[in-house]
């Protein structure tokens, strides 16, 4: 073994020991909530407008998205229950390539209150 390869091997072992010896930080679970009126709903995305600020956000939906709840979180709904013109709260994050994607959708009434079950 030559001296340069020995130095590289020792450096690799030390670097590996440093990485494995350091405490691992858990990334913070960063998510946000956006409230507004549904402008568009499809199988791939949902677009919501905040009526106060007129800000419009579009959220990607994964295939077979099934995280639609009543405002209190006790009742689940099919994605087909979400219609254009309906007030919703979207819990989202930007983990997938920086794009906003919906984690959960809560169906609200216009006063930001629980939607009455029918």
Biopython code that builds the backbone (N, CA, C, O; Angstrom):
import numpy as np
from Bio.PDB.StructureBuilder import StructureBuilder

atoms = [
    (1, "UNK", "N", (0.856, -1.170, 0.000)),
    (1, "UNK", "CA", (0.000, 0.000, 0.000)),
    (1, "UNK", "C", (0.903, 1.235, 0.000)),
    (1, "UNK", "O", (1.837, 1.333, 0.796)),
    (2, "UNK", "N", (0.616, 2.168, -0.895)),
    (2, "UNK", "CA", (1.435, 3.372, -0.957)),
    (2, "UNK", "C", (1.002, 4.360, 0.113)),
    (2, "UNK", "O", (-0.076, 4.239, 0.696)),
    (3, "UNK", "N", (1.848, 5.318, 0.355)),
    (3, "UNK", "CA", (1.566, 6.294, 1.413)),
    (3, "UNK", "C", (0.325, 7.129, 1.090)),
    (3, "UNK", "O", (-0.453, 7.434, 1.994)),
    (4, "UNK", "N", (0.124, 7.503, -0.166)),
    (4, "UNK", "CA", (-1.038, 8.328, -0.523)),
    (4, "UNK", "C", (-2.347, 7.549, -0.367)),
    (4, "UNK", "O", (-3.348, 8.107, 0.082)),
    (5, "UNK", "N", (-2.347, 6.266, -0.732)),
    (5, "UNK", "CA", (-3.580, 5.486, -0.559)),
    (5, "UNK", "C", (-3.851, 5.223, 0.910)),
    (5, "UNK", "O", (-5.009, 5.148, 1.321)),
    (6, "UNK", "N", (-2.786, 5.080, 1.717)),
    (6, "UNK", "CA", (-2.957, 4.910, 3.159)),
    (6, "UNK", "C", (-3.574, 6.167, 3.777)),
    (6, "UNK", "O", (-4.450, 6.072, 4.636)),
    (7, "UNK", "N", (-3.123, 7.326, 3.345)),
    (7, "UNK", "CA", (-3.661, 8.602, 3.857)),
    (7, "UNK", "C", (-5.125, 8.752, 3.454)),
    (7, "UNK", "O", (-5.947, 9.192, 4.258)),
    (8, "UNK", "N", (-5.458, 8.386, 2.205)),
    (8, "UNK", "CA", (-6.850, 8.458, 1.765)),
    (8, "UNK", "C", (-7.745, 7.513, 2.566)),
    (8, "UNK", "O", (-8.863, 7.877, 2.930)),
    (9, "UNK", "N", (-7.261, 6.313, 2.838)),
    (9, "UNK", "CA", (-8.039, 5.346, 3.603)),
    (9, "UNK", "C", (-8.285, 5.834, 5.020)),
    (9, "UNK", "O", (-9.399, 5.729, 5.532)),
    (10, "UNK", "N", (-7.239, 6.372, 5.659)),
    (10, "UNK", "CA", (-7.377, 6.900, 7.018)),
    (10, "UNK", "C", (-8.346, 8.081, 7.033)),
    (10, "UNK", "O", (-9.160, 8.194, 7.949)),
    (11, "UNK", "N", (-8.272, 8.961, 6.032)),
    (11, "UNK", "CA", (-9.167, 10.114, 5.950)),
    (11, "UNK", "C", (-10.613, 9.660, 5.773)),
    (11, "UNK", "O", (-11.526, 10.237, 6.363)),
    (12, "UNK", "N", (-10.819, 8.622, 4.957)),
    (12, "UNK", "CA", (-12.163, 8.095, 4.751)),
    (12, "UNK", "C", (-12.716, 7.488, 6.035)),
    (12, "UNK", "O", (-13.880, 7.703, 6.374)),
    (13, "UNK", "N", (-11.899, 6.741, 6.739)),
    (13, "UNK", "CA", (-12.335, 6.138, 8.003)),
    (13, "UNK", "C", (-12.668, 7.219, 9.025)),
    (13, "UNK", "O", (-13.681, 7.115, 9.716)),
    (14, "UNK", "N", (-11.842, 8.251, 9.135)),
    (14, "UNK", "CA", (-12.109, 9.342, 10.070)),
    (14, "UNK", "C", (-13.371, 10.111, 9.701)),
    (14, "UNK", "O", (-14.162, 10.463, 10.575)),
    (15, "UNK", "N", (-13.560, 10.370, 8.418)),
    (15, "UNK", "CA", (-14.764, 11.081, 7.989)),
    (15, "UNK", "C", (-16.010, 10.265, 8.289)),
    (15, "UNK", "O", (-17.016, 10.810, 8.744)),
    (16, "UNK", "N", (-15.951, 8.969, 8.037)),
    (16, "UNK", "CA", (-17.087, 8.099, 8.331)),
    (16, "UNK", "C", (-17.375, 8.070, 9.822)),
    (16, "UNK", "O", (-18.535, 8.117, 10.231)),
    (17, "UNK", "N", (-16.328, 7.994, 10.638)),
    (17, "UNK", "CA", (-16.505, 7.983, 12.091)),
    (17, "UNK", "C", (-17.121, 9.287, 12.573)),
    (17, "UNK", "O", (-17.954, 9.282, 13.479)),
    (18, "UNK", "N", (-16.718, 10.400, 11.977)),
    (18, "UNK", "CA", (-17.284, 11.698, 12.364)),
    (18, "UNK", "C", (-18.762, 11.776, 12.020)),
    (18, "UNK", "O", (-19.574, 12.215, 12.835)),
    (19, "UNK", "N", (-19.108, 11.350, 10.814)),
    (19, "UNK", "CA", (-20.506, 11.421, 10.386)),
    (19, "UNK", "C", (-21.386, 10.536, 11.252)),
    (19, "UNK", "O", (-22.457, 10.967, 11.680)),
    (20, "UNK", "N", (-20.960, 9.309, 11.520)),
    (20, "UNK", "CA", (-21.765, 8.384, 12.319)),
    (20, "UNK", "C", (-21.753, 8.759, 13.789)),
    (20, "UNK", "O", (-22.675, 8.393, 14.518)),
    (21, "UNK", "N", (-20.739, 9.476, 14.245)),
    (21, "UNK", "CA", (-20.651, 9.831, 15.658)),
    (21, "UNK", "C", (-21.434, 11.079, 16.029)),
    (21, "UNK", "O", (-21.719, 11.297, 17.206)),
    (22, "UNK", "N", (-21.790, 11.910, 15.039)),
    (22, "UNK", "CA", (-22.525, 13.128, 15.326)),
    (22, "UNK", "C", (-23.990, 12.821, 15.581)),
    (22, "UNK", "O", (-24.552, 11.932, 14.941)),
    (23, "UNK", "N", (-24.622, 13.539, 16.505)),
    (23, "UNK", "CA", (-26.054, 13.320, 16.713)),
    (23, "UNK", "C", (-26.825, 13.744, 15.465)),
    (23, "UNK", "O", (-26.524, 14.770, 14.855)),
    (24, "UNK", "N", (-27.801, 12.959, 15.102)),
    (24, "UNK", "CA", (-28.604, 13.232, 13.916)),
    (24, "UNK", "C", (-29.739, 14.183, 14.268)),
    (24, "UNK", "O", (-30.476, 13.959, 15.228)),
    (25, "UNK", "N", (-29.874, 15.246, 13.482)),
    (25, "UNK", "CA", (-30.979, 16.175, 13.687)),
    (25, "UNK", "C", (-32.161, 15.720, 12.869)),
    (25, "UNK", "O", (-32.027, 15.384, 11.692)),
    (26, "UNK", "N", (-33.304, 15.711, 13.492)),
    (26, "UNK", "CA", (-34.531, 15.391, 12.789)),
    (26, "UNK", "C", (-35.049, 16.668, 12.133)),
    (26, "UNK", "O", (-35.207, 17.685, 12.808)),
    (27, "UNK", "N", (-35.315, 16.631, 10.829)),
    (27, "UNK", "CA", (-35.818, 17.840, 10.186)),
    (27, "UNK", "C", (-37.183, 18.221, 10.760)),
    (27, "UNK", "O", (-38.023, 17.364, 11.030)),
    (28, "UNK", "N", (-37.378, 19.507, 10.936)),
    (28, "UNK", "CA", (-38.642, 19.994, 11.487)),
    (28, "UNK", "C", (-39.773, 19.707, 10.512)),
    (28, "UNK", "O", (-39.628, 19.881, 9.302)),
    (29, "UNK", "N", (-40.875, 19.275, 11.045)),
    (29, "UNK", "CA", (-42.058, 19.035, 10.231)),
    (29, "UNK", "C", (-42.690, 20.390, 9.933)),
    (29, "UNK", "O", (-43.367, 20.969, 10.782)),
    (30, "UNK", "N", (-42.469, 20.881, 8.738)),
    (30, "UNK", "CA", (-42.958, 22.195, 8.363)),
    (30, "UNK", "C", (-44.176, 22.052, 7.476)),
    (30, "UNK", "O", (-44.100, 21.520, 6.369)),
    (31, "UNK", "N", (-45.296, 22.533, 7.975)),
    (31, "UNK", "CA", (-46.507, 22.552, 7.167)),
    (31, "UNK", "C", (-47.251, 23.848, 7.456)),
    (31, "UNK", "O", (-47.065, 24.476, 8.499)),
    (32, "UNK", "N", (-48.081, 24.224, 6.525)),
    (32, "UNK", "CA", (-48.829, 25.462, 6.620)),
    (32, "UNK", "C", (-50.300, 25.186, 6.361)),
    (32, "UNK", "O", (-50.664, 24.130, 5.843)),
    (33, "UNK", "N", (-51.145, 26.151, 6.728)),
    (33, "UNK", "CA", (-52.578, 26.052, 6.472)),
    (33, "UNK", "C", (-52.996, 27.232, 5.608)),
    (33, "UNK", "O", (-52.619, 28.372, 5.879)),
    (34, "UNK", "N", (-53.771, 26.958, 4.578)),
    (34, "UNK", "CA", (-54.292, 28.001, 3.700)),
    (34, "UNK", "C", (-55.805, 27.869, 3.673)),
    (34, "UNK", "O", (-56.338, 26.808, 3.346)),
    (35, "UNK", "N", (-56.499, 28.959, 4.019)),
    (35, "UNK", "CA", (-57.958, 28.988, 4.048)),
    (35, "UNK", "C", (-58.467, 29.746, 2.834)),
    (35, "UNK", "O", (-57.894, 30.765, 2.450)),
    (36, "UNK", "N", (-59.540, 29.254, 2.229)),
    (36, "UNK", "CA", (-60.111, 29.990, 1.115)),
    (36, "UNK", "C", (-61.227, 29.235, 0.437)),
    (36, "UNK", "O", (-61.691, 28.197, 0.909)),
    (37, "UNK", "N", (-61.643, 29.791, -0.688)),
    (37, "UNK", "CA", (-62.735, 29.234, -1.488)),
    (37, "UNK", "C", (-62.136, 28.458, -2.647)),
    (37, "UNK", "O", (-61.246, 28.946, -3.344)),
    (38, "UNK", "N", (-62.626, 27.259, -2.842)),
    (38, "UNK", "CA", (-62.135, 26.401, -3.916)),
    (38, "UNK", "C", (-62.512, 26.998, -5.270)),
    (38, "UNK", "O", (-63.683, 27.274, -5.531)),
    (39, "UNK", "N", (-61.517, 27.192, -6.122)),
    (39, "UNK", "CA", (-61.731, 27.729, -7.461)),
    (39, "UNK", "C", (-61.784, 26.592, -8.474)),
    (39, "UNK", "O", (-62.579, 26.622, -9.413)),
    (40, "UNK", "N", (-60.926, 25.584, -8.276)),
    (40, "UNK", "CA", (-60.823, 24.476, -9.229)),
    (40, "UNK", "C", (-60.459, 23.205, -8.467)),
    (40, "UNK", "O", (-59.643, 23.237, -7.546)),
    (41, "UNK", "N", (-61.070, 22.085, -8.858)),
    (41, "UNK", "CA", (-60.747, 20.784, -8.267)),
    (41, "UNK", "C", (-60.616, 19.766, -9.382)),
    (41, "UNK", "O", (-61.484, 19.677, -10.251)),
    (42, "UNK", "N", (-59.546, 19.003, -9.364)),
    (42, "UNK", "CA", (-59.389, 17.898, -10.303)),
    (42, "UNK", "C", (-58.729, 16.741, -9.572)),
    (42, "UNK", "O", (-58.485, 16.823, -8.368)),
    (43, "UNK", "N", (-58.445, 15.682, -10.278)),
    (43, "UNK", "CA", (-57.797, 14.538, -9.638)),
    (43, "UNK", "C", (-56.333, 14.809, -9.339)),
    (43, "UNK", "O", (-55.725, 14.095, -8.541)),
    (44, "UNK", "N", (-55.752, 15.835, -9.969)),
    (44, "UNK", "CA", (-54.336, 16.117, -9.794)),
    (44, "UNK", "C", (-54.040, 17.343, -8.940)),
    (44, "UNK", "O", (-52.960, 17.439, -8.357)),
    (45, "UNK", "N", (-54.987, 18.288, -8.854)),
    (45, "UNK", "CA", (-54.716, 19.480, -8.052)),
    (45, "UNK", "C", (-55.996, 20.150, -7.570)),
    (45, "UNK", "O", (-57.099, 19.844, -8.024)),
    (46, "UNK", "N", (-55.810, 21.066, -6.643)),
    (46, "UNK", "CA", (-56.902, 21.893, -6.136)),
    (46, "UNK", "C", (-56.374, 23.327, -6.082)),
    (46, "UNK", "O", (-55.257, 23.571, -5.627)),
    (47, "UNK", "N", (-57.187, 24.265, -6.548)),
    (47, "UNK", "CA", (-56.810, 25.676, -6.532)),
    (47, "UNK", "C", (-57.762, 26.400, -5.594)),
    (47, "UNK", "O", (-58.980, 26.265, -5.707)),
    (48, "UNK", "N", (-57.193, 27.179, -4.653)),
    (48, "UNK", "CA", (-57.971, 27.838, -3.616)),
    (48, "UNK", "C", (-57.614, 29.317, -3.590)),
    (48, "UNK", "O", (-56.444, 29.685, -3.692)),
    (49, "UNK", "N", (-58.656, 30.183, -3.448)),
    (49, "UNK", "CA", (-58.443, 31.631, -3.371)),
    (49, "UNK", "C", (-58.864, 32.135, -1.999)),
    (49, "UNK", "O", (-59.962, 31.837, -1.527)),
    (50, "UNK", "N", (-57.980, 32.902, -1.360)),
    (50, "UNK", "CA", (-58.298, 33.556, -0.093)),
    (50, "UNK", "C", (-59.128, 34.791, -0.431)),
    (50, "UNK", "O", (-58.615, 35.702, -1.080)),
    (51, "UNK", "N", (-60.403, 34.854, -0.010)),
    (51, "UNK", "CA", (-61.255, 35.983, -0.407)),
    (51, "UNK", "C", (-60.812, 37.322, 0.184)),
    (51, "UNK", "O", (-61.128, 38.375, -0.370)),
    (52, "UNK", "N", (-60.096, 37.292, 1.287)),
    (52, "UNK", "CA", (-59.659, 38.549, 1.905)),
    (52, "UNK", "C", (-58.491, 39.178, 1.155)),
    (52, "UNK", "O", (-58.488, 40.385, 0.911)),
    (53, "UNK", "N", (-57.502, 38.370, 0.789)),
    (53, "UNK", "CA", (-56.303, 38.905, 0.156)),
    (53, "UNK", "C", (-56.278, 38.706, -1.351)),
    (53, "UNK", "O", (-55.405, 39.242, -2.035)),
    (54, "UNK", "N", (-57.224, 37.944, -1.871)),
    (54, "UNK", "CA", (-57.303, 37.597, -3.299)),
    (54, "UNK", "C", (-56.102, 36.757, -3.752)),
    (54, "UNK", "O", (-55.868, 36.622, -4.953)),
    (55, "UNK", "N", (-55.342, 36.196, -2.814)),
    (55, "UNK", "CA", (-54.227, 35.311, -3.143)),
    (55, "UNK", "C", (-54.787, 33.955, -3.568)),
    (55, "UNK", "O", (-55.687, 33.415, -2.924)),
    (56, "UNK", "N", (-54.245, 33.415, -4.656)),
    (56, "UNK", "CA", (-54.668, 32.113, -5.155)),
    (56, "UNK", "C", (-53.490, 31.158, -5.046)),
    (56, "UNK", "O", (-52.379, 31.476, -5.472)),
    (57, "UNK", "N", (-53.741, 29.979, -4.468)),
    (57, "UNK", "CA", (-52.708, 28.954, -4.378)),
    (57, "UNK", "C", (-53.213, 27.669, -5.006)),
    (57, "UNK", "O", (-54.388, 27.322, -4.887)),
    (58, "UNK", "N", (-52.317, 26.975, -5.669)),
    (58, "UNK", "CA", (-52.626, 25.693, -6.270)),
    (58, "UNK", "C", (-51.840, 24.616, -5.526)),
    (58, "UNK", "O", (-50.657, 24.792, -5.235)),
    (59, "UNK", "N", (-52.501, 23.504, -5.221)),
    (59, "UNK", "CA", (-51.887, 22.419, -4.465)),
    (59, "UNK", "C", (-51.972, 21.135, -5.265)),
    (59, "UNK", "O", (-53.029, 20.798, -5.799)),
    (60, "UNK", "N", (-50.865, 20.421, -5.347)),
    (60, "UNK", "CA", (-50.853, 19.127, -6.014)),
    (60, "UNK", "C", (-51.514, 18.087, -5.124)),
    (60, "UNK", "O", (-51.420, 18.155, -3.899)),
    (61, "UNK", "N", (-52.179, 17.131, -5.743)),
    (61, "UNK", "CA", (-52.788, 16.015, -5.029)),
    (61, "UNK", "C", (-52.154, 14.723, -5.520)),
    (61, "UNK", "O", (-51.988, 14.523, -6.723)),
    (62, "UNK", "N", (-51.802, 13.854, -4.592)),
    (62, "UNK", "CA", (-51.266, 12.552, -4.981)),
    (62, "UNK", "C", (-52.414, 11.688, -5.486)),
    (62, "UNK", "O", (-53.566, 11.922, -5.120)),
    (63, "UNK", "N", (-52.120, 10.695, -6.320)),
    (63, "UNK", "CA", (-53.196, 9.801, -6.773)),
    (63, "UNK", "C", (-53.895, 9.139, -5.593)),
    (63, "UNK", "O", (-53.257, 8.789, -4.601)),
    (64, "UNK", "N", (-55.186, 8.974, -5.705)),
    (64, "UNK", "CA", (-56.025, 8.370, -4.663)),
    (64, "UNK", "C", (-55.955, 9.150, -3.345)),
    (64, "UNK", "O", (-55.945, 8.553, -2.269)),
    (65, "UNK", "N", (-55.908, 10.480, -3.432)),
    (65, "UNK", "CA", (-55.885, 11.346, -2.253)),
    (65, "UNK", "C", (-57.164, 11.121, -1.459)),
    (65, "UNK", "O", (-58.259, 11.197, -2.016)),
    (66, "UNK", "N", (-57.038, 10.843, -0.158)),
    (66, "UNK", "CA", (-58.219, 10.541, 0.657)),
    (66, "UNK", "C", (-58.206, 11.229, 2.015)),
    (66, "UNK", "O", (-58.801, 10.729, 2.970)),
    (67, "UNK", "N", (-57.543, 12.353, 2.107)),
    (67, "UNK", "CA", (-57.425, 13.062, 3.376)),
    (67, "UNK", "C", (-58.361, 14.262, 3.433)),
    (67, "UNK", "O", (-57.907, 15.386, 3.646)),
    (68, "UNK", "N", (-59.662, 14.040, 3.245)),
    (68, "UNK", "CA", (-60.676, 15.093, 3.302)),
    (68, "UNK", "C", (-61.487, 14.881, 4.572)),
    (68, "UNK", "O", (-62.042, 13.805, 4.793)),
    (69, "UNK", "N", (-61.551, 15.927, 5.412)),
    (69, "UNK", "CA", (-62.187, 15.819, 6.720)),
    (69, "UNK", "C", (-63.181, 16.949, 6.946)),
    (69, "UNK", "O", (-63.156, 17.974, 6.264)),
    (70, "UNK", "N", (-64.060, 16.732, 7.927)),
    (70, "UNK", "CA", (-64.892, 17.825, 8.417)),
    (70, "UNK", "C", (-63.961, 18.764, 9.191)),
    (70, "UNK", "O", (-62.822, 18.403, 9.487)),
    (71, "UNK", "N", (-64.440, 19.955, 9.514)),
    (71, "UNK", "CA", (-63.605, 20.946, 10.197)),
    (71, "UNK", "C", (-63.096, 20.449, 11.540)),
    (71, "UNK", "O", (-62.003, 20.826, 11.964)),
    (72, "UNK", "N", (-63.880, 19.602, 12.220)),
    (72, "UNK", "CA", (-63.429, 19.090, 13.515)),
    (72, "UNK", "C", (-62.555, 17.850, 13.365)),
    (72, "UNK", "O", (-62.034, 17.343, 14.359)),
    (73, "UNK", "N", (-62.387, 17.355, 12.146)),
    (73, "UNK", "CA", (-61.518, 16.221, 11.892)),
    (73, "UNK", "C", (-62.102, 14.862, 12.242)),
    (73, "UNK", "O", (-61.395, 13.856, 12.183)),
    (74, "UNK", "N", (-63.380, 14.814, 12.607)),
    (74, "UNK", "CA", (-63.992, 13.554, 13.042)),
    (74, "UNK", "C", (-64.646, 12.775, 11.900)),
    (74, "UNK", "O", (-64.752, 11.550, 11.968)),
    (75, "UNK", "N", (-65.078, 13.470, 10.865)),
    (75, "UNK", "CA", (-65.769, 12.829, 9.755)),
    (75, "UNK", "C", (-64.894, 12.892, 8.515)),
    (75, "UNK", "O", (-64.333, 13.943, 8.206)),
    (76, "UNK", "N", (-64.773, 11.782, 7.804)),
    (76, "UNK", "CA", (-64.010, 11.779, 6.564)),
    (76, "UNK", "C", (-64.968, 11.814, 5.379)),
    (76, "UNK", "O", (-66.102, 11.344, 5.462)),
    (77, "UNK", "N", (-64.492, 12.375, 4.287)),
    (77, "UNK", "CA", (-65.291, 12.493, 3.074)),
    (77, "UNK", "C", (-64.496, 11.981, 1.885)),
    (77, "UNK", "O", (-63.270, 11.884, 1.942)),
    (78, "UNK", "N", (-65.191, 11.657, 0.822)),
    (78, "UNK", "CA", (-64.567, 11.334, -0.452)),
    (78, "UNK", "C", (-64.098, 12.641, -1.091)),
    (78, "UNK", "O", (-64.649, 13.705, -0.810)),
    (79, "UNK", "N", (-63.090, 12.561, -1.944)),
    (79, "UNK", "CA", (-62.583, 13.755, -2.634)),
    (79, "UNK", "C", (-63.682, 14.386, -3.486)),
    (79, "UNK", "O", (-63.654, 15.595, -3.718)),
    (80, "UNK", "N", (-64.642, 13.602, -3.952)),
    (80, "UNK", "CA", (-65.751, 14.118, -4.749)),
    (80, "UNK", "C", (-66.641, 15.089, -3.988)),
    (80, "UNK", "O", (-67.422, 15.819, -4.598)),
    (81, "UNK", "N", (-66.535, 15.106, -2.675)),
    (81, "UNK", "CA", (-67.319, 16.034, -1.846)),
    (81, "UNK", "C", (-66.813, 17.471, -1.976)),
    (81, "UNK", "O", (-67.559, 18.415, -1.716)),
    (82, "UNK", "N", (-65.563, 17.642, -2.372)),
    (82, "UNK", "CA", (-64.975, 18.982, -2.524)),
    (82, "UNK", "C", (-65.405, 19.547, -3.874)),
    (82, "UNK", "O", (-65.100, 18.976, -4.921)),
    (83, "UNK", "N", (-66.116, 20.672, -3.840)),
    (83, "UNK", "CA", (-66.646, 21.302, -5.051)),
    (83, "UNK", "C", (-66.129, 22.730, -5.174)),
    (83, "UNK", "O", (-65.737, 23.340, -4.179)),
    (84, "UNK", "N", (-66.128, 23.255, -6.377)),
    (84, "UNK", "CA", (-65.765, 24.656, -6.602)),
    (84, "UNK", "C", (-66.745, 25.553, -5.861)),
    (84, "UNK", "O", (-67.946, 25.284, -5.857)),
    (85, "UNK", "N", (-66.252, 26.607, -5.237)),
    (85, "UNK", "CA", (-67.084, 27.535, -4.485)),
    (85, "UNK", "C", (-67.216, 27.181, -3.021)),
    (85, "UNK", "O", (-67.863, 27.907, -2.266)),
    (86, "UNK", "N", (-66.614, 26.075, -2.602)),
    (86, "UNK", "CA", (-66.705, 25.629, -1.212)),
    (86, "UNK", "C", (-65.528, 26.159, -0.403)),
    (86, "UNK", "O", (-64.399, 26.207, -0.892)),
    (87, "UNK", "N", (-65.800, 26.557, 0.839)),
    (87, "UNK", "CA", (-64.761, 27.077, 1.724)),
    (87, "UNK", "C", (-63.993, 25.897, 2.311)),
    (87, "UNK", "O", (-64.599, 24.971, 2.850)),
    (88, "UNK", "N", (-62.659, 25.921, 2.210)),
    (88, "UNK", "CA", (-61.823, 24.819, 2.696)),
    (88, "UNK", "C", (-60.606, 25.361, 3.448)),
    (88, "UNK", "O", (-60.230, 26.525, 3.312)),
    (89, "UNK", "N", (-60.017, 24.490, 4.232)),
    (89, "UNK", "CA", (-58.709, 24.742, 4.846)),
    (89, "UNK", "C", (-57.796, 23.643, 4.332)),
    (89, "UNK", "O", (-58.110, 22.461, 4.473)),
    (90, "UNK", "N", (-56.666, 24.018, 3.735)),
    (90, "UNK", "CA", (-55.735, 23.053, 3.165)),
    (90, "UNK", "C", (-54.460, 23.051, 3.999)),
    (90, "UNK", "O", (-53.794, 24.078, 4.127)),
    (91, "UNK", "N", (-54.124, 21.895, 4.565)),
    (91, "UNK", "CA", (-52.853, 21.728, 5.251)),
    (91, "UNK", "C", (-51.877, 21.239, 4.182)),
    (91, "UNK", "O", (-52.126, 20.223, 3.534)),
    (92, "UNK", "N", (-50.769, 21.957, 3.995)),
    (92, "UNK", "CA", (-49.853, 21.610, 2.909)),
    (92, "UNK", "C", (-48.404, 21.766, 3.349)),
    (92, "UNK", "O", (-48.106, 22.389, 4.368)),
    (93, "UNK", "N", (-47.510, 21.184, 2.552)),
    (93, "UNK", "CA", (-46.079, 21.391, 2.739)),
    (93, "UNK", "C", (-45.425, 21.474, 1.371)),
    (93, "UNK", "O", (-46.087, 21.340, 0.342)),
    (94, "UNK", "N", (-44.132, 21.694, 1.372)),
    (94, "UNK", "CA", (-43.386, 21.838, 0.114)),
    (94, "UNK", "C", (-42.219, 20.857, 0.053)),
    (94, "UNK", "O", (-41.136, 21.213, -0.411)),
    (95, "UNK", "N", (-42.429, 19.637, 0.514)),
    (95, "UNK", "CA", (-41.355, 18.644, 0.539)),
    (95, "UNK", "C", (-41.030, 18.105, -0.846)),
    (95, "UNK", "O", (-39.867, 17.816, -1.126)),
    (96, "UNK", "N", (-42.002, 17.964, -1.703)),
    (96, "UNK", "CA", (-41.799, 17.370, -3.026)),
    (96, "UNK", "C", (-41.377, 18.427, -4.034)),
    (96, "UNK", "O", (-42.223, 19.132, -4.584)),
    (97, "UNK", "N", (-40.095, 18.542, -4.277)),
    (97, "UNK", "CA", (-39.533, 19.451, -5.282)),
    (97, "UNK", "C", (-39.938, 20.907, -5.080)),
    (97, "UNK", "O", (-39.938, 21.680, -6.038)),
    (98, "UNK", "N", (-40.275, 21.286, -3.877)),
    (98, "UNK", "CA", (-40.626, 22.665, -3.583)),
    (98, "UNK", "C", (-42.041, 23.054, -3.963)),
    (98, "UNK", "O", (-42.453, 24.190, -3.724)),
    (99, "UNK", "N", (-42.788, 22.142, -4.545)),
    (99, "UNK", "CA", (-44.169, 22.429, -4.936)),
    (99, "UNK", "C", (-45.095, 22.220, -3.749)),
    (99, "UNK", "O", (-44.907, 21.294, -2.961)),
    (100, "UNK", "N", (-46.092, 23.081, -3.626)),
    (100, "UNK", "CA", (-47.072, 22.928, -2.552)),
    (100, "UNK", "C", (-47.961, 21.738, -2.865)),
    (100, "UNK", "O", (-48.576, 21.676, -3.930)),
    (101, "UNK", "N", (-48.027, 20.793, -1.934)),
    (101, "UNK", "CA", (-48.951, 19.680, -2.122)),
    (101, "UNK", "C", (-49.767, 19.486, -0.861)),
    (101, "UNK", "O", (-49.267, 19.607, 0.258)),
    (102, "UNK", "N", (-51.036, 19.181, -1.073)),
    (102, "UNK", "CA", (-51.989, 19.070, 0.034)),
    (102, "UNK", "C", (-51.732, 17.796, 0.824)),
    (102, "UNK", "O", (-51.581, 16.714, 0.258)),
    (103, "UNK", "N", (-51.686, 17.947, 2.148)),
    (103, "UNK", "CA", (-51.612, 16.794, 3.038)),
    (103, "UNK", "C", (-53.006, 16.429, 3.529)),
    (103, "UNK", "O", (-53.361, 15.252, 3.592)),
    (104, "UNK", "N", (-53.801, 17.451, 3.878)),
    (104, "UNK", "CA", (-55.169, 17.252, 4.352)),
    (104, "UNK", "C", (-56.024, 18.416, 3.871)),
    (104, "UNK", "O", (-55.530, 19.529, 3.689)),
    (105, "UNK", "N", (-57.299, 18.152, 3.670)),
    (105, "UNK", "CA", (-58.259, 19.193, 3.309)),
    (105, "UNK", "C", (-59.415, 19.112, 4.297)),
    (105, "UNK", "O", (-59.991, 18.045, 4.509)),
    (106, "UNK", "N", (-59.746, 20.251, 4.897)),
    (106, "UNK", "CA", (-60.869, 20.334, 5.832)),
    (106, "UNK", "C", (-61.984, 21.138, 5.172)),
    (106, "UNK", "O", (-61.747, 22.236, 4.668)),
    (107, "UNK", "N", (-63.196, 20.593, 5.176)),
    (107, "UNK", "CA", (-64.352, 21.283, 4.606)),
    (107, "UNK", "C", (-64.929, 22.227, 5.652)),
    (107, "UNK", "O", (-65.270, 21.799, 6.755)),
    (108, "UNK", "N", (-65.038, 23.496, 5.316)),
    (108, "UNK", "CA", (-65.503, 24.530, 6.243)),
    (108, "UNK", "C", (-66.754, 25.182, 5.671)),
    (108, "UNK", "O", (-67.072, 25.019, 4.493)),
    (109, "UNK", "N", (-67.472, 25.934, 6.536)),
    (109, "UNK", "CA", (-68.545, 26.755, 5.998)),
    (109, "UNK", "C", (-67.983, 28.165, 5.825)),
    (109, "UNK", "O", (-66.814, 28.397, 6.134)),
    (110, "UNK", "N", (-68.771, 29.091, 5.349)),
    (110, "UNK", "CA", (-68.259, 30.425, 5.024)),
    (110, "UNK", "C", (-67.802, 31.226, 6.229)),
    (110, "UNK", "O", (-67.092, 32.219, 6.073)),
    (111, "UNK", "N", (-68.192, 30.817, 7.423)),
    (111, "UNK", "CA", (-67.759, 31.521, 8.627)),
    (111, "UNK", "C", (-66.548, 30.817, 9.249)),
    (111, "UNK", "O", (-66.233, 31.026, 10.421)),
    (112, "UNK", "N", (-65.868, 29.974, 8.446)),
    (112, "UNK", "CA", (-64.700, 29.245, 8.921)),
    (112, "UNK", "C", (-65.067, 28.336, 10.083)),
    (112, "UNK", "O", (-64.280, 28.140, 11.009)),
    (113, "UNK", "N", (-66.264, 27.787, 10.020)),
    (113, "UNK", "CA", (-66.773, 26.917, 11.070)),
    (113, "UNK", "C", (-66.963, 25.513, 10.525)),
    (113, "UNK", "O", (-66.835, 25.273, 9.324)),
    (114, "UNK", "N", (-67.264, 24.607, 11.407)),
    (114, "UNK", "CA", (-67.483, 23.211, 11.063)),
    (114, "UNK", "C", (-68.641, 23.077, 10.074)),
    (114, "UNK", "O", (-69.689, 23.699, 10.252)),
    (115, "UNK", "N", (-68.452, 22.269, 9.041)),
    (115, "UNK", "CA", (-69.505, 21.999, 8.078)),
    (115, "UNK", "C", (-70.484, 21.015, 8.700)),
    (115, "UNK", "O", (-70.068, 19.970, 9.200)),
    (116, "UNK", "N", (-71.758, 21.324, 8.681)),
    (116, "UNK", "CA", (-72.763, 20.436, 9.259)),
    (116, "UNK", "C", (-72.850, 19.158, 8.420)),
    (116, "UNK", "O", (-72.930, 19.213, 7.193)),
    (117, "UNK", "N", (-72.835, 18.022, 9.095)),
    (117, "UNK", "CA", (-72.933, 16.745, 8.371)),
    (117, "UNK", "C", (-74.368, 16.552, 7.914)),
    (117, "UNK", "O", (-75.312, 16.923, 8.612)),
    (118, "UNK", "N", (-74.517, 15.974, 6.748)),
    (118, "UNK", "CA", (-75.853, 15.809, 6.165)),
    (118, "UNK", "C", (-76.227, 14.363, 6.116)),
    (118, "UNK", "O", (-77.318, 14.022, 5.657)),
]
sb = StructureBuilder()
sb.init_structure("model")
sb.init_model(0)
sb.init_chain("A")
sb.init_seg("    ")
for serial, (resi, resn, name, xyz) in enumerate(atoms, 1):
    if name == "N":
        sb.init_residue(resn, " ", resi, " ")
    sb.init_atom(name, np.array(xyz, "f"), 0.0, 1.0, " ", f" {name:<3s}", serial, name[0])
structure = sb.get_structure()
